[in-house]
Amino acid sequence: MDAAARMQTINGVAAVVRSQLMQRVMAVAERVAQHDAVVLIVGETGTGKELVARAIHEHSPRRDKPFVDVNCAALPEHLVESELFGYEKGAFSGADSTKQGLFELADQGTILLDEIGELDLKVQAKLLRVLDGATFYRLGGSRKVEPRMRVLAATNRELQKEVEAGRFRSDLYHRLTQLQIQVPPLRDRTDDIPALAEYFLQKHCPSARFNDDALEAMCQYSWPGNVRELKNVIFKVTLNARADKQSFGARDLPASICRTSAIALDATEFEGNLEEMERRMILQALERAGGNQGKAAQQLGISTRTLRRKMERYQNEQGLEVDGASGNKRAKQQRYFRVTIELPITIRDTDEAGEPLLAKTVNVSSGGVAIKSPVDLNHGSTFELNFTLPGSSAPMEMRAKLAWTSPGNLAGLSFTDLHPALERELHDWLMAQAAAENLEKDGK
């Protein structure tokens, strides 16, 4: 069964029910839909609380009546009461006509009070009376209004803490929590991620698909913005893609998403040898930072002092070279991280207009490339590089800074902006070259 077949439509909106967690949530929604009790739907921002509310409405006897969605956080504070309960003509300055409130508009149907934790205490007191079945007056009115609607509420706040802080009424809290549905975050239902990703992709690129490395990277990412973040990411990915693009890989995703996957792959590769994994991550961070210890420490989330201490230990164990000009200690390039190879490479100085330069690589490493350039390159400039590794169908694209020059128009370019997916691809290629070289030497 493909991803799309694992979805159900709720009021024209696709809901993924592939994971067991979401299947249980939707099953609870269907059960509570048969009763008119107030339901509180809780969960992080972007998890799909409104979708669950719509599911409750669609499975209820009120499905043919209005569904009114109110974002309490979006209502201006001075207008919340008039928007919810309505007002009579002349009730205040600017009230040129009578207006029905949102509760009246939801008569016989369902109203969702999203972000209910944002309501003012005064409005909370009036809402409590409505939930208890009491009638109310429009602002400036003298006639009681008695709408018959089902009330659902949603929040991403911990209302118990809001009660303790005095920002939410305890009686309203207990009234709302008689029936409660918890919508799990996307990181806890990773089975939904591929189905959601393919669904959003097909909305913009119907014939395209995600490669396995892209789906793996998305499943590794924590998605703090949940489904809403996933939807926005895929929209941006398709917006920047060619119209004829048929497949999307990890390199097409934002670097922040793939970085988690790269770390996870490193952890898997060195499972059972944490010291080696730590050493590798430090050396790679130093290469990405061009030997700058401060930047490398920031990438790793550790202090510069901690980084220096670990480097001193590696120096004693394996040997590091010292850059006499800057005093920075840098890891010796291991043989399998630098491969001598001649490849066509295009170079464009981002500070200058004009066509890219065509050059040849001398060697390729995990931290940069050495090239033979037809012209002198400008120090301090940022260069856009484009070259294709043997056996790869797509070019490597990254940014680099000029690290060194030598006679014969030789120059070294240090990568400054390397996408984690490209970093992993380059690393795997270098390791494969090293393995092949070792096999060749062993055979002699």
C-alpha positions as CSV (number, residue, x, y, z in Angstrom):
1,M,0.0,0.0,0.0
2,D,1.5,3.4,-1.0
3,A,1.6,6.5,1.2
4,A,-1.4,8.1,-0.3
5,A,-3.5,5.0,0.3
6,R,-2.8,5.3,4.0
7,M,-4.6,8.6,4.2
8,Q,-8.2,9.5,4.9
9,T,-9.9,12.7,4.0
10,I,-11.6,14.8,6.6
11,N,-13.6,17.7,5.3
12,G,-11.4,17.9,2.2
13,V,-8.2,17.7,4.2
14,A,-5.9,14.7,4.1
15,A,-5.1,13.1,7.4
16,V,-2.2,10.7,7.7
17,V,-3.2,7.7,9.8
18,R,-0.3,5.4,9.0
19,S,1.4,5.3,12.5
20,Q,-0.2,3.4,15.3
21,L,-0.1,6.4,17.5
22,M,-2.2,8.5,15.0
23,Q,-4.5,5.6,14.4
24,R,-5.3,5.5,18.1
25,V,-5.8,9.2,18.2
26,M,-8.3,9.1,15.3
27,A,-10.1,6.1,16.8
28,V,-10.6,8.1,20.1
29,A,-11.8,11.1,18.0
30,E,-14.4,8.9,16.4
31,R,-15.6,7.6,19.7
32,V,-16.0,11.0,21.4
33,A,-17.7,12.4,18.3
34,Q,-20.9,10.6,19.3
35,H,-21.2,12.6,22.5
36,D,-21.7,16.4,23.0
37,A,-19.2,16.7,25.8
38,V,-16.4,19.4,25.6
39,V,-13.1,17.9,24.4
40,L,-9.7,19.5,25.0
41,I,-7.1,18.7,22.3
42,V,-3.5,19.2,23.5
43,G,-0.2,19.0,21.6
44,E,2.7,20.9,20.3
45,T,2.3,23.6,17.7
46,G,1.8,22.1,14.2
47,T,0.9,18.6,15.3
48,G,-2.6,18.6,13.7
49,K,-4.9,19.5,16.6
50,E,-7.3,21.3,14.2
51,L,-7.4,18.2,12.0
52,V,-8.4,16.1,15.0
53,A,-11.1,18.6,15.9
54,R,-12.4,18.4,12.3
55,A,-12.5,14.6,12.6
56,I,-14.6,14.9,15.7
57,H,-17.0,17.2,13.9
58,E,-17.1,15.0,10.7
59,H,-18.0,11.9,12.7
60,S,-20.6,13.5,14.8
61,P,-24.3,14.0,14.2
62,R,-23.5,17.7,13.7
63,R,-21.4,17.0,10.5
64,D,-23.9,18.8,8.2
65,K,-23.9,21.9,10.4
66,P,-21.2,24.7,10.6
67,F,-17.7,24.1,11.9
68,V,-16.3,27.4,13.2
69,D,-12.5,27.6,13.9
70,V,-11.4,30.4,16.2
71,N,-7.8,31.2,16.9
72,C,-8.0,32.9,20.2
73,A,-4.4,34.0,20.0
74,A,-5.1,35.9,16.8
75,L,-8.1,37.9,18.2
76,P,-7.1,41.4,19.4
77,E,-7.5,41.5,23.2
78,H,-10.1,44.3,23.1
79,L,-12.2,42.5,20.5
80,V,-12.2,38.9,22.0
81,E,-15.5,39.3,23.8
82,S,-17.3,41.1,21.0
83,E,-16.1,38.5,18.5
84,L,-17.1,35.5,20.5
85,F,-20.4,36.8,21.9
86,G,-21.4,39.4,19.3
87,Y,-22.7,43.0,19.9
88,E,-25.8,45.1,19.3
89,K,-25.9,48.3,17.2
90,G,-24.6,51.2,19.2
91,A,-22.9,49.0,21.9
92,F,-19.7,51.0,21.5
93,S,-18.1,53.5,19.2
94,G,-18.0,51.9,15.7
95,A,-20.8,49.4,16.3
96,D,-22.9,50.6,13.4
97,S,-24.9,47.4,13.1
98,T,-25.7,44.3,15.1
99,K,-23.3,41.5,14.7
100,Q,-23.7,37.8,15.6
101,G,-20.8,36.3,17.6
102,L,-18.9,33.2,16.7
103,F,-20.9,31.1,19.2
104,E,-24.1,32.1,17.3
105,L,-22.5,31.3,14.0
106,A,-21.7,27.8,15.2
107,D,-25.3,27.2,16.3
108,Q,-26.2,23.5,15.9
109,G,-22.6,22.8,14.8
110,T,-19.2,22.8,16.3
111,I,-16.9,25.6,17.5
112,L,-13.1,25.0,18.0
113,L,-11.5,27.4,20.4
114,D,-7.9,27.0,19.3
115,E,-5.1,28.3,21.7
116,I,-7.7,28.6,24.5
117,G,-4.9,29.3,26.9
118,E,-4.6,32.8,25.4
119,L,-8.0,33.9,26.6
120,D,-8.3,36.7,29.2
121,L,-9.5,35.7,32.7
122,K,-12.7,37.8,32.3
123,V,-13.6,36.0,29.0
124,Q,-12.7,32.7,30.6
125,A,-15.4,33.3,33.3
126,K,-18.0,34.0,30.7
127,L,-16.9,31.0,28.6
128,L,-17.4,28.7,31.7
129,R,-21.0,29.8,31.9
130,V,-21.5,29.0,28.2
131,L,-20.0,25.5,28.7
132,D,-22.4,25.0,31.6
133,G,-25.4,25.7,29.3
134,A,-26.1,29.3,30.5
135,T,-27.5,31.8,28.0
136,F,-25.6,35.1,27.4
137,Y,-26.2,38.6,26.1
138,R,-24.5,40.2,23.2
139,L,-22.5,43.3,24.2
140,G,-24.9,46.1,24.7
141,G,-27.8,43.7,24.3
142,S,-30.9,43.1,26.4
143,R,-32.1,39.8,24.7
144,K,-30.6,36.5,25.8
145,V,-28.9,34.4,23.2
146,E,-29.0,30.6,23.5
147,P,-27.0,28.9,20.8
148,R,-26.7,25.1,20.8
149,M,-23.3,24.2,19.7
150,R,-20.6,21.7,20.6
151,V,-17.4,23.2,22.0
152,L,-13.9,21.9,21.3
153,A,-10.8,23.5,22.7
154,A,-7.1,23.1,21.8
155,T,-3.9,24.3,23.3
156,N,-0.1,23.9,23.1
157,R,0.3,25.1,26.6
158,E,0.4,23.1,29.8
159,L,-2.8,24.5,31.3
160,Q,-2.1,23.0,34.7
161,K,1.0,25.3,35.0
162,E,-1.1,28.2,33.7
163,V,-3.6,27.5,36.5
164,E,-0.8,27.4,39.1
165,A,0.5,30.7,37.7
166,G,-2.9,32.3,38.0
167,R,-3.3,32.8,34.3
168,F,-6.0,30.3,33.8
169,R,-9.1,29.6,35.9
170,S,-9.0,26.3,37.7
171,D,-12.8,25.7,37.4
172,L,-12.5,26.2,33.6
173,Y,-9.5,23.9,33.5
174,H,-11.3,21.1,35.3
175,R,-14.4,21.6,33.0
176,L,-12.2,21.3,29.9
177,T,-10.2,18.3,30.9
178,Q,-13.1,15.9,31.4
179,L,-12.3,14.5,27.9
180,Q,-8.8,15.1,26.6
181,I,-7.0,14.0,23.5
182,Q,-3.2,14.2,23.3
183,V,-1.8,14.6,19.7
184,P,1.7,13.2,19.6
185,P,4.5,15.2,18.1
186,L,5.8,14.2,14.6
187,R,9.1,13.0,16.0
188,D,7.2,10.3,18.0
189,R,5.3,9.0,14.9
190,T,8.1,8.7,12.3
191,D,5.9,6.3,10.3
192,D,3.8,9.3,9.3
193,I,6.8,11.3,7.9
194,P,7.3,9.5,4.6
195,A,3.6,9.5,3.9
196,L,3.2,13.1,4.7
197,A,6.3,14.1,2.8
198,E,5.2,12.2,-0.4
199,Y,1.7,13.7,0.0
200,F,3.0,17.3,0.2
201,L,5.5,16.7,-2.6
202,Q,2.8,15.4,-5.0
203,K,0.7,18.5,-4.4
204,H,3.5,20.6,-6.0
205,C,5.3,18.0,-8.2
206,P,2.8,15.2,-9.0
207,S,5.3,13.0,-10.9
208,A,8.2,13.5,-8.5
209,R,9.3,11.3,-5.6
210,F,11.8,11.4,-2.7
211,N,14.9,9.2,-2.7
212,D,15.6,6.9,0.2
213,D,18.4,9.2,1.5
214,A,16.0,12.1,1.7
215,L,13.3,10.1,3.5
216,E,15.9,8.8,5.9
217,A,17.2,12.3,6.7
218,M,13.6,13.5,7.3
219,C,12.9,10.6,9.6
220,Q,16.1,11.4,11.6
221,Y,15.1,15.0,12.1
222,S,13.2,16.0,15.2
223,W,10.7,18.4,13.5
224,P,10.2,21.0,16.3
225,G,7.6,22.7,14.2
226,N,5.9,19.3,13.5
227,V,3.7,18.8,10.4
228,R,3.5,22.5,9.7
229,E,7.3,22.7,9.5
230,L,7.4,19.6,7.3
231,K,4.8,21.1,4.9
232,N,6.7,24.4,4.7
233,V,10.1,22.7,4.1
234,I,8.7,20.7,1.2
235,F,7.1,23.7,-0.3
236,K,10.4,25.6,-0.3
237,V,12.2,22.5,-1.7
238,T,9.8,22.3,-4.6
239,L,9.8,26.1,-5.1
240,N,13.6,26.1,-5.7
241,A,13.6,23.0,-7.9
242,R,13.6,22.8,-11.7
243,A,10.2,22.2,-13.3
244,D,11.3,18.9,-14.7
245,K,12.8,17.5,-11.6
246,Q,11.7,13.9,-11.0
247,S,13.4,13.0,-7.7
248,F,14.6,14.8,-4.6
249,G,17.5,13.6,-2.5
250,A,18.9,14.6,0.8
251,R,21.1,17.3,-0.8
252,D,17.8,19.0,-1.9
253,L,16.7,19.4,1.7
254,P,17.8,22.2,4.1
255,A,21.2,21.5,5.7
256,S,19.7,21.7,9.2
257,I,17.6,18.6,8.5
258,C,20.4,16.6,7.0
259,R,22.9,17.4,9.8
260,T,21.0,15.2,12.2
261,S,21.1,12.3,9.8
262,A,24.8,12.8,9.2
263,I,25.5,12.6,12.9
264,A,23.3,9.5,13.3
265,L,25.2,7.8,10.4
266,D,28.6,8.6,12.1
267,A,27.2,7.2,15.3
268,T,26.2,4.0,13.6
269,E,29.5,3.6,11.8
270,F,31.4,3.8,15.0
271,E,28.9,2.0,17.2
272,G,30.7,0.6,20.2
273,N,33.7,2.9,19.8
274,L,32.6,6.3,21.2
275,E,36.1,7.7,21.5
276,E,36.8,7.1,17.8
277,M,33.4,8.7,16.9
278,E,34.2,11.7,19.0
279,R,37.7,12.1,17.4
280,R,36.2,11.8,13.9
281,M,33.6,14.5,14.7
282,I,36.2,16.9,16.1
283,L,38.5,16.4,13.1
284,Q,35.7,16.9,10.6
285,A,34.5,20.0,12.4
286,L,38.1,21.4,12.3
287,E,38.2,20.7,8.6
288,R,34.9,22.4,8.0
289,A,36.1,25.4,10.0
290,G,39.4,25.7,8.1
291,G,41.3,25.0,11.3
292,N,39.5,27.7,13.3
293,Q,39.1,26.2,16.8
294,G,36.5,28.7,17.9
295,K,34.2,27.9,14.9
296,A,34.8,24.2,15.3
297,A,33.9,24.3,19.0
298,Q,30.7,26.2,18.2
299,Q,29.7,23.6,15.6
300,L,30.2,20.8,18.1
301,G,28.5,22.7,21.0
302,I,31.5,22.6,23.3
303,S,33.9,25.2,24.7
304,T,37.1,26.1,22.9
305,R,39.0,25.0,26.1
306,T,37.4,21.5,25.9
307,L,38.3,21.3,22.2
308,R,41.9,22.2,22.9
309,R,42.2,19.6,25.7
310,K,40.9,16.9,23.5
311,M,43.2,17.9,20.7
312,E,46.2,17.8,23.0
313,R,45.2,14.2,23.9
314,Y,45.0,13.3,20.2
315,Q,48.4,14.9,19.6
316,N,49.9,12.7,22.3
317,E,48.2,9.5,21.0
318,Q,48.3,10.0,17.2
319,G,50.2,13.2,16.3
320,L,48.9,16.6,15.2
321,E,50.8,19.2,13.2
322,V,51.0,22.8,14.4
323,D,50.3,25.7,12.1
324,G,53.3,27.9,12.9
325,A,51.7,31.1,11.5
326,S,48.5,31.0,13.5
327,G,49.4,28.7,16.3
328,N,46.4,26.5,15.6
329,K,46.8,22.8,16.0
330,R,45.3,20.9,13.1
331,A,44.8,17.3,12.4
332,K,47.1,15.7,9.8
333,Q,45.2,14.9,6.7
334,Q,44.8,11.2,6.8
335,R,45.7,9.6,3.5
336,Y,42.2,8.4,2.8
337,F,40.7,11.9,3.2
338,R,42.8,13.2,0.3
339,V,42.6,11.7,-3.2
340,T,44.8,12.8,-6.0
341,I,42.6,13.1,-9.0
342,E,42.1,15.4,-12.0
343,L,38.5,16.5,-12.5
344,P,36.9,19.4,-14.4
345,I,35.7,22.0,-11.9
346,T,34.0,25.4,-12.4
347,I,34.8,28.2,-10.1
348,R,32.8,31.4,-9.7
349,D,34.0,34.4,-7.6
350,T,30.8,35.5,-5.8
351,D,32.2,39.1,-5.6
352,E,32.7,39.4,-9.3
353,A,30.3,39.4,-12.3
354,G,31.1,37.2,-15.3
355,E,31.3,33.6,-16.4
356,P,32.6,30.9,-14.1
357,L,36.2,29.8,-14.6
358,L,37.0,26.3,-15.8
359,A,39.8,24.6,-14.0
360,K,41.1,21.1,-13.0
361,T,41.4,19.6,-9.6
362,V,44.7,18.3,-8.3
363,N,43.3,16.5,-5.3
364,V,40.1,16.3,-3.3
365,S,39.8,16.0,0.4
366,S,36.9,16.1,2.9
367,G,37.8,19.7,3.8
368,G,38.6,21.2,0.4
369,V,40.2,20.9,-3.1
370,A,43.5,21.7,-4.6
371,I,43.2,23.1,-8.1
372,K,45.2,24.3,-11.0
373,S,43.6,27.6,-11.9
374,P,43.9,29.5,-15.3
375,V,44.1,32.8,-13.4
376,D,45.1,34.1,-10.0
377,L,42.3,33.9,-7.5
378,N,41.4,36.8,-5.1
379,H,42.2,36.3,-1.5
380,G,39.2,37.0,0.8
381,S,36.7,36.1,-1.9
382,T,34.1,33.4,-1.6
383,F,33.9,31.0,-4.5
384,E,31.1,28.7,-5.7
385,L,32.5,25.4,-6.8
386,N,30.9,22.8,-9.1
387,F,32.4,19.4,-9.9
388,T,31.2,15.8,-10.3
389,L,32.7,12.9,-8.6
390,P,33.4,9.7,-10.7
391,G,30.3,7.5,-10.4
392,S,28.0,10.2,-9.3
393,S,25.1,11.4,-11.5
394,A,24.8,14.8,-9.8
395,P,27.4,17.6,-9.4
396,M,28.8,18.6,-6.0
397,E,28.0,22.3,-5.4
398,M,29.5,24.2,-2.4
399,R,31.2,27.4,-1.4
400,A,34.9,27.7,-0.5
401,K,37.5,30.2,0.5
402,L,41.1,30.5,-0.8
403,A,43.4,28.8,1.7
404,W,46.7,28.9,-0.1
405,T,48.5,29.5,-3.4
406,S,51.8,28.3,-4.8
407,P,53.7,28.7,-8.1
408,G,52.2,27.2,-11.2
409,N,48.8,28.7,-10.5
410,L,48.1,26.0,-7.9
411,A,45.6,27.0,-5.2
412,G,43.9,25.4,-2.2
413,L,40.2,26.0,-1.6
414,S,38.7,25.2,1.8
415,F,35.0,24.3,2.0
416,T,33.0,26.8,4.0
417,D,29.4,25.9,3.2
418,L,29.1,22.2,2.6
419,H,25.7,20.6,2.8
420,P,25.7,17.6,5.2
421,A,24.3,15.3,2.5
422,L,27.2,16.4,0.2
423,E,29.6,16.0,3.1
424,R,28.5,12.5,3.6
425,E,28.6,11.7,-0.1
426,L,32.1,13.0,-0.4
427,H,33.2,11.1,2.7
428,D,31.8,7.8,1.4
429,W,33.6,8.4,-2.0
430,L,36.9,9.2,-0.3
431,M,36.6,6.1,1.9
432,A,35.8,3.9,-1.2
433,Q,38.9,5.3,-2.9
434,A,41.0,4.5,0.1
435,A,39.6,1.0,0.3
436,A,40.3,0.4,-3.4
437,E,43.9,1.7,-3.0
438,N,44.5,-0.6,0.0
439,L,43.2,-3.6,-1.9
440,E,45.4,-2.7,-4.8
441,K,48.5,-2.5,-2.5
442,D,47.6,-5.7,-0.8
443,G,47.4,-7.5,-4.1
444,K,50.9,-6.5,-5.1
